[in-house]
């Protein structure tokens, strides 16, 4: 098989210019409904219970988020680090 082609999805709005998916704002936690929130958290927990590899991937992802400045902890503020 050849290399995957980069497909660009566009949305058409007759009142505005055409925009691509990458130009749309990404949803945040507050944008998800209760079901979507619970499903996401439940699947994360479930995967970590049954897979050490999943736990390792999540730990690495969170560390990358921390390095990029995405982690702003209100649960464990820097002054109360373990």
N, C-alpha and C positions, 0 to 999 in steps of 0.2 A: 504494500500500500504506500501511496505517496504521503508527503507531509500533510498534516491537517491544515486546511485553509482557514484563515481568519475570517469568520463570518461576522458581518456587522448588521445588527438588527436596528431598523429605524422605525420610529413612530411618526405618523402623519397627523398633524393638527392643521386643519384648513385655515385657522386664524393666525397661526404662527409659523415660523420656519420649522423645517424638519429637524428633529433632534435624534441623537443616537442614545442607546441604552447607557453608554458610559458617561453621557452628559447629565443623566437623571440623578437626583440626589439618592443616596443609598438609605434604606430604612434603618432606623435606630430602634432600640428596645421598646420605647414608648409607641412606636408605630405599629408594632405587632399586636394582634388581639390576644386575649387571655389564652385561648387554645394554642395558638402558635408559640407563645412563650413557654407554656407548660410542656408542649411537645418537644421543643428544642432543649430545654433543661433536662427533661426526662431522658431523652436520647443520649445526651452527654453523660449523664450519670450512669445509665445502663451500659454504655460502651466502656466506661472506666471500670465498672464492676467486673465485666467479663473479659477485658483485654488489657493486659499490661502495656501492649503496644499503643493502644488508644490513649491510655493515660500519659505515656511518654510523649506522644504527638501533641496532646493538649498542653502539657507542661512547656514544651518547646514553643508552641504557638503563643501562649501567654507571655513567655519571656520575650519573644519578638514584639508583641504588643507593648510590653513595658518599655523596651528599647526605643520604640517608635513614639512613645509618649501617650499611648491610648489608655493606659491603666491609670485611673485616678481613683484610688481606693477610698471608699467611705466606710468599708467594713474593717480593714486593717490599715489605718493611716500610718504613714512613715514613722510617726512618733511612737507607735505601739508595735513595731515590727518584732517578730519572734527571733 
